[in-house]
C-alpha cells in the first residue's frame, strides 16, 4: 500500500475507533482540524513532527500511524522504506520495526546530516528512547539534560519530556533508535 494512503487510513481508523470527532482530535493533538482532514483524505503527506503530535494526542505509537503491513512476520528491505524527512532533509527517519502490543516498542534508523536538527515533543508518560550511534557525533537533549554521543556510544533517556537531536559533527550521523512505551 502507498505510504501516504496507509497513513491516511491508519489515522482515520484510529480516530474513528476511539470515537473522536475531528474537532476533538484537533484539540487533543494540536494539529488543526483542516490539516487532520487533509491528512485523513490522503491529500497531504504530514511531517514527522505532525505525526508525533497525532500519535501523542491519540495516545498511540508512532508506527501505528505509519504501518503499511500488519503481518506477523516482517522483512523490511531498505529500498521499500519510505523515509520521513525534517529540517529540509537534514534529519531522515526510516521506520524499521513497527509497534506491536505485545512488545511495547518500535525501532527506527536515523540519519542526521551535518547541522541537522529535530525538536521532538514529549511522548506518552513512561516512554524511553534507546539510541546507538554507528557513525558521526550527535547532541541529545532530554528536558534539562544534554548528552554528546559519538560512534559506538549508546544512550537511554526518558522521552516523556521535550527532547532534541542535533548533528554536532562534520559527517553524517547514523543512529538506531528504539522507543519503548510503558505498559502502565
FIDRENKE-988751 format. One record per residue: residue number from 1; x, y, z of N, C-alpha, C in turn. Coordinates in nm, 4 decimals. Example, Ala and Ser with C-alpha at 12.3 -4.5 7.8 and 13.67 -1.06 7.14 Angstrom:
% residues 2
1	1.3190	-0.5690	0.7800	1.2300	-0.4500	0.7800	1.3200	-0.3300	0.7800
2	1.2850	-0.2250	0.7080	1.3670	-0.1060	0.7140	1.2900	0.0030	0.7870
***
This chain:
% residues 184
1	0.0845	-0.1182	0.0000	0.0000	0.0000	0.0000	0.0884	0.1236	0.0000
2	0.0478	0.2250	-0.0738	0.1175	0.3531	-0.0790	0.1270	0.4131	0.0616
3	0.2451	0.4656	0.0958	0.2709	0.5176	0.2304	0.1689	0.6246	0.2702
4	0.1476	0.7236	0.1852	0.0566	0.8336	0.2190	-0.0858	0.7829	0.2401
5	-0.1279	0.6886	0.1578	-0.2620	0.6308	0.1736	-0.2721	0.5510	0.3034
6	-0.1652	0.4766	0.3363	-0.1649	0.3976	0.4602	-0.1745	0.4893	0.5814
7	-0.0976	0.5983	0.5812	-0.1026	0.6946	0.6916	-0.2432	0.7522	0.7040
8	-0.3019	0.7915	0.5929	-0.4369	0.8479	0.5943	-0.5365	0.7487	0.6532
9	-0.5307	0.6260	0.6060	-0.6230	0.5226	0.6529	-0.6021	0.4928	0.8007
10	-0.4759	0.4784	0.8431	-0.4471	0.4469	0.9834	-0.4972	0.5566	1.0767
11	-0.4700	0.6813	1.0424	-0.5098	0.7929	1.1280	-0.6619	0.8018	1.1375
12	-0.7285	0.7865	1.0250	-0.8753	0.7910	1.0249	-0.9332	0.6750	1.1069
13	-0.8801	0.5528	1.0860	-0.9316	0.4352	1.1587	-0.9093	0.4480	1.3093
14	-0.7930	0.4965	1.3493	-0.7659	0.5128	1.4924	-0.8610	0.6158	1.5525
15	-0.8787	0.7288	1.4838	-0.9693	0.8338	1.5352	-1.1118	0.7799	1.5460
16	-1.1567	0.7088	1.4441	-1.2933	0.6559	1.4461	-1.3098	0.5468	1.5522
17	-1.2079	0.4610	1.5675	-1.2139	0.3552	1.6684	-1.2224	0.4149	1.8091
18	-1.1555	0.5269	1.8294	-1.1581	0.5937	1.9596	-1.2796	0.6866	1.9737
19	-1.3613	0.6924	1.8669	-1.4831	0.7743	1.8656	-1.4518	0.9219	1.8968
20	-1.3530	0.9741	1.8250	-1.3104	1.1123	1.8410	-1.3525	1.1900	1.7163
21	-1.4159	1.3026	1.7360	-1.4502	1.3882	1.6220	-1.3251	1.4599	1.5741
22	-1.3303	1.5161	1.4532	-1.2162	1.5926	1.4037	-1.1882	1.7136	1.4926
23	-1.2931	1.7774	1.5428	-1.2731	1.8925	1.6319	-1.2027	1.8501	1.7603
24	-1.2462	1.7389	1.8182	-1.1831	1.6889	1.9404	-1.0397	1.6446	1.9110
25	-1.0186	1.5839	1.7950	-0.8841	1.5399	1.7568	-0.7901	1.6600	1.7464
26	-0.8389	1.7691	1.6920	-0.7564	1.8903	1.6806	-0.7148	1.9407	1.8184
27	-0.8072	1.9367	1.9129	-0.7752	1.9808	2.0496	-0.6755	1.8871	2.1163
28	-0.6927	1.7562	2.0955	-0.6037	1.6578	2.1571	-0.4619	1.6633	2.1011
29	-0.4499	1.6909	1.9725	-0.3208	1.6797	1.9047	-0.2481	1.8121	1.8847
30	-0.3233	1.9219	1.8832	-0.2611	2.0498	1.8493	-0.2434	2.0670	1.6992
31	-0.3025	1.9778	1.6204	-0.2999	1.9862	1.4745	-0.4371	2.0370	1.4317
32	-0.4404	2.1338	1.3417	-0.5678	2.1944	1.3041	-0.6637	2.0913	1.2452
33	-0.7927	2.1201	1.2608	-0.8971	2.0323	1.2073	-0.8806	2.0162	1.0571
34	-0.8524	2.1267	0.9871	-0.8401	2.1207	0.8409	-0.7193	2.0358	0.7999
35	-0.6085	2.0474	0.8727	-0.4913	1.9652	0.8411	-0.5214	1.8177	0.8657
36	-0.5883	1.7863	0.9778	-0.6248	1.6472	1.0052	-0.7148	1.5919	0.8948
37	-0.8090	1.6714	0.8510	-0.8994	1.6269	0.7440	-0.8214	1.6006	0.6153
38	-0.7273	1.6893	0.5831	-0.6455	1.6700	0.4624	-0.5589	1.5445	0.4741
39	-0.5036	1.5203	0.5924	-0.4216	1.4007	0.6138	-0.5071	1.2762	0.5973
40	-0.6260	1.2759	0.6592	-0.7143	1.1590	0.6516	-0.7624	1.1320	0.5093
41	-0.7722	1.2344	0.4275	-0.8118	1.2166	0.2867	-0.6940	1.1734	0.2008
42	-0.5729	1.1828	0.2549	-0.4542	1.1491	0.1768	-0.4093	1.2615	0.0865
43	-0.4586	1.3836	0.1134	-0.4238	1.4985	0.0300	-0.2867	1.5566	0.0617
44	-0.2366	1.5343	0.1835	-0.1059	1.5868	0.2231	-0.0242	1.4769	0.2888
45	0.1070	1.4922	0.2803	0.1994	1.3996	0.3444	0.2519	1.4695	0.4687
46	0.2069	1.4314	0.5884	0.2446	1.5034	0.7106	0.3921	1.4873	0.7464
47	0.4456	1.5861	0.8150	0.5844	1.5799	0.8620	0.5938	1.4877	0.9823
48	0.7159	1.4547	1.0197	0.7395	1.3720	1.1385	0.6792	1.4399	1.2611
49	0.7006	1.5708	1.2731	0.6508	1.6443	1.3896	0.4991	1.6364	1.4002
50	0.4310	1.6499	1.2882	0.2848	1.6419	1.2887	0.2400	1.5010	1.3261
51	0.3067	1.3998	1.2721	0.2707	1.2620	1.3063	0.2909	1.2351	1.4547
52	0.3994	1.2879	1.5133	0.4211	1.2694	1.6576	0.3122	1.3383	1.7383
53	0.2699	1.4564	1.6951	0.1615	1.5255	1.7664	0.0341	1.4409	1.7644
54	0.0051	1.3821	1.6496	-0.1144	1.2988	1.6377	-0.1002	1.1739	1.7258
55	0.0152	1.1077	1.7181	0.0370	0.9867	1.7982	0.0233	1.0177	1.9469
56	0.0840	1.1255	1.9914	0.0756	1.1615	2.1333	-0.0661	1.2003	2.1725
57	-0.1335	1.2758	2.0879	-0.2707	1.3168	2.1180	-0.3670	1.1993	2.1247
58	-0.3469	1.1015	2.0350	-0.4323	0.9824	2.0325	-0.3856	0.8764	2.1316
59	-0.2670	0.8984	2.1916	-0.2066	0.8029	2.2849	-0.1850	0.6667	2.2184
60	-0.1200	0.6727	2.1007	-0.0843	0.5515	2.0263	0.0622	0.5639	1.9842
61	0.1203	0.4552	1.9393	0.2590	0.4585	1.8932	0.2683	0.5287	1.7583
62	0.3854	0.5812	1.7303	0.4125	0.6467	1.6025	0.3893	0.5497	1.4873
63	0.4421	0.4271	1.5012	0.4312	0.3339	1.3896	0.2888	0.2855	1.3656
64	0.2009	0.2978	1.4638	0.0614	0.2607	1.4367	0.0021	0.3560	1.3334
65	0.0610	0.4742	1.3191	0.0144	0.5701	1.2186	0.0754	0.5420	1.0816
66	0.1978	0.4887	1.0790	0.2678	0.4719	0.9516	0.2783	0.3269	0.9062
67	0.2231	0.2318	0.9825	0.2313	0.0905	0.9473	0.1576	0.0635	0.8167
68	0.2267	-0.0013	0.7228	0.1651	-0.0320	0.5936	0.1341	-0.1797	0.5779
69	0.1688	-0.2594	0.6793	0.1504	-0.4030	0.6647	0.1384	-0.4669	0.8027
70	0.0267	-0.5307	0.8324	0.0042	-0.5870	0.9652	0.0381	-0.7347	0.9791
71	0.1269	-0.7877	0.8942	0.1619	-0.9308	0.9028	0.2383	-0.9617	1.0313
72	0.2341	-1.0886	1.0728	0.3044	-1.1290	1.1945	0.4547	-1.1454	1.1717
73	0.4981	-1.1715	1.0495	0.6402	-1.1800	1.0163	0.6695	-1.0652	0.9208
74	0.7810	-1.0012	0.9427	0.8068	-0.8811	0.8650	0.9529	-0.8725	0.8268
75	0.9803	-0.8729	0.6986	1.1131	-0.8495	0.6448	1.1094	-0.7115	0.5819
76	1.1974	-0.6258	0.6247	1.1962	-0.4890	0.5749	1.3207	-0.4665	0.4904
77	1.3001	-0.4474	0.3633	1.4090	-0.4189	0.2699	1.4320	-0.2675	0.2690
78	1.5583	-0.2273	0.2703	1.5926	-0.0846	0.2780	1.5248	-0.0041	0.1684
79	1.5162	-0.0582	0.0472	1.4583	0.0180	-0.0633	1.3053	0.0236	-0.0594
80	1.2431	-0.0478	0.0357	1.0974	-0.0454	0.0485	1.0491	0.0541	0.1536
81	1.1421	0.1108	0.2299	1.1062	0.2020	0.3379	1.0931	0.3442	0.2845
82	0.9830	0.4074	0.3156	0.9632	0.5467	0.2783	1.0227	0.6342	0.3884
83	1.1313	0.7056	0.3574	1.1924	0.7889	0.4610	1.1049	0.9096	0.4930
84	1.1111	0.9518	0.6185	1.0406	1.0707	0.6639	1.1479	1.1757	0.6913
85	1.1366	1.2908	0.6281	1.2413	1.3920	0.6399	1.1914	1.5160	0.7120
86	1.2814	1.5767	0.7877	1.2586	1.7032	0.8573	1.3803	1.7911	0.8341
87	1.3730	1.9142	0.8789	1.4849	2.0078	0.8734	1.5439	2.0129	0.7324
88	1.4564	2.0327	0.6342	1.4954	2.0443	0.4931	1.5785	1.9249	0.4457
89	1.5432	1.8054	0.4953	1.6102	1.6826	0.4536	1.7371	1.6504	0.5298
90	1.7695	1.7302	0.6317	1.8921	1.7026	0.7089	1.8682	1.6015	0.8207
91	1.7414	1.5736	0.8558	1.7068	1.4719	0.9547	1.6142	1.3730	0.8843
92	1.6603	1.2488	0.8713	1.5830	1.1479	0.7991	1.5557	1.0301	0.8921
93	1.4286	0.9936	0.9019	1.3831	0.8845	0.9865	1.3304	0.7747	0.8954
94	1.3866	0.6544	0.9113	1.3398	0.5394	0.8347	1.2803	0.4387	0.9329
95	1.1475	0.4297	0.9388	1.0859	0.3320	1.0285	1.1355	0.1915	0.9958
96	1.1669	0.1149	1.0998	1.2138	-0.0227	1.0800	1.1055	-0.1185	1.1278
97	1.1028	-0.1481	1.2574	1.0021	-0.2398	1.3086	0.8912	-0.1624	1.3776
98	0.7675	-0.1821	1.3327	0.6547	-0.1086	1.3905	0.6172	-0.1581	1.5296
99	0.5475	-0.0745	1.5993	0.4973	-0.1061	1.7328	0.4057	-0.2279	1.7279
100	0.4181	-0.3139	1.8294	0.3260	-0.4250	1.8480	0.2846	-0.4259	1.9940
101	0.1580	-0.4537	2.0185	0.1039	-0.4514	2.1545	0.1808	-0.5404	2.2510
102	0.2307	-0.6545	2.2048	0.2972	-0.7472	2.2958	0.4412	-0.7085	2.3284
103	0.5034	-0.6214	2.2486	0.6423	-0.5837	2.2749	0.6576	-0.4427	2.3319
104	0.5643	-0.3550	2.3041	0.5649	-0.2169	2.3527	0.6823	-0.1345	2.3000
105	0.7376	-0.1703	2.1847	0.8447	-0.0886	2.1291	0.8333	-0.0797	1.9783
106	0.9095	0.0164	1.9230	0.9238	0.0325	1.7796	1.0657	0.0803	1.7533
107	1.1173	0.0556	1.6317	1.2552	0.0926	1.6018	1.2646	0.1740	1.4734
108	1.3724	0.2508	1.4668	1.3973	0.3386	1.3528	1.5452	0.3424	1.3200
109	1.5760	0.3717	1.1948	1.7112	0.4065	1.1518	1.7090	0.5570	1.1255
110	1.7997	0.6280	1.1883	1.8026	0.7733	1.1798	1.9314	0.8166	1.1110
111	1.9186	0.9126	1.0219	2.0340	0.9734	0.9555	2.0226	1.1239	0.9772
112	2.1282	1.1826	1.0330	2.1275	1.3276	1.0553	2.2503	1.3854	0.9853
113	2.2261	1.4682	0.8862	2.3352	1.5307	0.8129	2.3964	1.6417	0.8976
114	2.5189	1.6845	0.8657	2.5819	1.7913	0.9437	2.4877	1.9104	0.9623
115	2.4800	1.9580	1.0845	2.3940	2.0680	1.1277	2.2453	2.0330	1.1284
116	2.2112	1.9061	1.1011	2.0722	1.8627	1.1053	2.0198	1.8647	1.2480
117	1.8879	1.8890	1.2604	1.8276	1.9065	1.3925	1.6816	1.8643	1.3880
118	1.6358	1.8055	1.4983	1.4929	1.7774	1.5160	1.4567	1.8027	1.6604
119	1.3533	1.8829	1.6817	1.2958	1.9058	1.8144	1.1734	1.8171	1.8247
120	1.1711	1.7269	1.9226	1.0604	1.6326	1.9385	0.9743	1.6697	2.0584
121	0.8466	1.6485	2.0440	0.7527	1.6703	2.1527	0.7622	1.5533	2.2513
122	0.7215	1.5740	2.3753	0.7218	1.4629	2.4708	0.6312	1.3492	2.4234
123	0.6764	1.2273	2.4456	0.5943	1.1098	2.4163	0.5049	1.0822	2.5369
124	0.4257	0.9784	2.5280	0.3373	0.9394	2.6381	0.4190	0.9139	2.7647
125	0.3571	0.9309	2.8805	0.4235	0.9104	3.0093	0.4917	0.7748	3.0193
126	0.6142	0.7727	3.0704	0.6881	0.6490	3.0895	0.7665	0.6015	2.9689
127	0.7565	0.6719	2.8563	0.8266	0.6308	2.7348	0.9764	0.6568	2.7473
128	1.0562	0.5613	2.7010	1.2012	0.5760	2.6995	1.2528	0.5548	2.5574
129	1.3630	0.6235	2.5256	1.4307	0.6016	2.3982	1.5683	0.5426	2.4251
130	1.6078	0.4516	2.3371	1.7387	0.3874	2.3422	1.8060	0.4168	2.2085
131	1.9174	0.4886	2.2113	1.9878	0.5270	2.0895	2.1264	0.4645	2.0865
132	2.1700	0.4223	1.9689	2.3072	0.3814	1.9463	2.3561	0.4543	1.8224
133	2.4724	0.5185	1.8342	2.5314	0.5916	1.7222	2.6292	0.4985	1.6514
134	2.6135	0.4842	1.5200	2.7024	0.3998	1.4411	2.8091	0.4815	1.3701
135	2.7790	0.6069	1.3388	2.8793	0.6960	1.2809	2.8392	0.8390	1.3124
136	2.9401	0.9248	1.3205	2.9139	1.0651	1.3468	2.9078	1.0972	1.4950
137	2.8633	1.2197	1.5230	2.8543	1.2679	1.6604	2.7270	1.3512	1.6743
138	2.6481	1.3228	1.7769	2.5213	1.3933	1.7967	2.5101	1.4454	1.9393
139	2.4272	1.5468	1.9512	2.3935	1.6001	2.0831	2.2452	1.5759	2.1040
140	2.2140	1.5134	2.2160	2.0756	1.4829	2.2515	2.0414	1.5654	2.3742
141	1.9288	1.6344	2.3684	1.8781	1.6992	2.4884	1.7492	1.6297	2.5264
142	1.7312	1.6114	2.6552	1.6090	1.5495	2.7090	1.5733	1.6296	2.8330
143	1.4721	1.7146	2.8202	1.4403	1.8048	2.9295	1.5570	1.8994	2.9499
144	1.6098	1.9068	3.0719	1.7215	1.9964	3.1031	1.8578	1.9296	3.0828
145	1.8611	1.8010	3.0488	1.9884	1.7300	3.0342	2.0363	1.7320	2.8897
146	2.1679	1.7341	2.8742	2.2303	1.7367	2.7415	2.3392	1.6295	2.7370
147	2.3402	1.5509	2.6276	2.4361	1.4411	2.6116	2.5024	1.4525	2.4746
148	2.6326	1.4361	2.4725	2.7064	1.4334	2.3461	2.7544	1.2903	2.3275
149	2.7095	1.2261	2.2193	2.7439	1.0859	2.1971	2.8011	1.0682	2.0571
150	2.8981	0.9768	2.0459	2.9682	0.9540	1.9197	2.9594	0.8068	1.8805
151	3.0185	0.7751	1.7670	3.0157	0.6386	1.7129	3.0519	0.5369	1.8208
152	2.9670	0.4370	1.8357	2.9872	0.3321	1.9340	2.9181	0.3572	2.0666
153	2.8746	0.4813	2.0906	2.8074	0.5158	2.2161	2.6582	0.4837	2.2080
154	2.6008	0.4548	2.3238	2.4565	0.4312	2.3351	2.4022	0.5158	2.4493
155	2.2769	0.5560	2.4379	2.2123	0.6407	2.5380	2.0693	0.5954	2.5575
156	2.0265	0.5902	2.6829	1.8859	0.5668	2.7170	1.8388	0.6905	2.7917
157	1.7201	0.7415	2.7555	1.6671	0.8573	2.8274	1.5154	0.8534	2.8298
158	1.4590	0.9230	2.9285	1.3140	0.9373	2.9393	1.2682	1.0300	2.8272
159	1.1767	0.9813	2.7459	1.1325	1.0578	2.6292	0.9945	1.1185	2.6492
160	0.9486	1.1224	2.7755	0.8194	1.1854	2.8027	0.8380	1.3327	2.8388
161	0.9514	1.3882	2.7942	0.9813	1.5311	2.8058	1.0228	1.5787	2.6663
162	1.0196	1.7098	2.6436	1.0677	1.7615	2.5158	1.2125	1.7177	2.4985
163	1.2491	1.6758	2.3781	1.3849	1.6309	2.3526	1.4238	1.6642	2.2090
164	1.5552	1.6659	2.1838	1.6021	1.7020	2.0500	1.7263	1.6236	2.0131
165	1.7519	1.6238	1.8823	1.8656	1.5543	1.8245	1.9361	1.6542	1.7333
166	2.0687	1.6665	1.7468	2.1448	1.7590	1.6634	2.2770	1.6938	1.6235
167	2.3090	1.7011	1.4954	2.4388	1.6544	1.4496	2.5388	1.7657	1.4784
168	2.6361	1.7395	1.5651	2.7363	1.8395	1.6017	2.8708	1.8094	1.5365
169	2.8758	1.7080	1.4522	2.9997	1.6711	1.3853	3.0029	1.7199	1.2414
170	3.1068	1.6796	1.1711	3.1251	1.7230	1.0322	3.0824	1.6164	0.9318
171	3.0428	1.4979	0.9796	2.9967	1.3921	0.8902	2.8533	1.3527	0.9242
172	2.7886	1.2858	0.8321	2.6528	1.2389	0.8558	2.6524	1.1379	0.9703
173	2.5604	1.1557	1.0619	2.5469	1.0644	1.1755	2.4406	0.9598	1.1430
174	2.4695	0.8343	1.1778	2.3747	0.7243	1.1602	2.3459	0.6653	1.2977
175	2.2175	0.6553	1.3312	2.1761	0.6065	1.4617	2.0705	0.4979	1.4473
176	2.0617	0.4164	1.5490	1.9496	0.3242	1.5649	1.8708	0.3747	1.6849
177	1.7397	0.3803	1.6719	1.6528	0.4281	1.7800	1.5481	0.3225	1.8118
178	1.5363	0.2910	1.9391	1.4292	0.2050	1.9869	1.3474	0.2890	2.0848
179	1.2179	0.2949	2.0631	1.1287	0.3664	2.1544	1.0470	0.2620	2.2284
180	1.0559	0.2652	2.3620	0.9825	0.1703	2.4446	0.8724	0.2452	2.5194
181	0.7502	0.1973	2.5014	0.6337	0.2583	2.5657	0.6013	0.1816	2.6930
182	0.5811	0.2532	2.7996	0.5454	0.1921	2.9278	0.4134	0.1175	2.9126
183	0.4027	0.0035	2.9777	0.2772	-0.0708	2.9730	0.1865	-0.0348	3.0892
184	0.2205	0.0699	3.1621	0.1406	0.1124	3.2761	0.0406	0.2176	3.2366
***
